[in-house]
């Protein structure tokens, strides 16, 4: 029987009114199997959806293929502070940025 690698992590943090100093780390676990990380994702998903719907923000992520427990890099799923929710589903808020023109910059 092949032993499943424990090279994943799960993190979930809640911010009230988008203020980072009011961040509450709900769950931060590393050295997980992918199945363990997915189970934590599912466990906290409904809470995150309700929290976002109430006008707050979250960061929730599954990190994968970690060389060490601290070497975050690849993500499987990531809910950033730019998310919206109806209380059940969560989706990314899309932003289109306007560029600045380097040839028209004025030095102060």
PyMOL commands that set and color helices and strands:
alter all, ss='L'
color gray80, all
select helices_A, chain A and resi 20-22+34-53+102-104
alter helices_A, ss='H'
color red, helices_A
select strands_A, chain A and resi 8-15+23-32+57-64+74-79+83-85+90-92
alter strands_A, ss='S'
color yellow, strands_A
deselect
rebuild
show_as cartoon
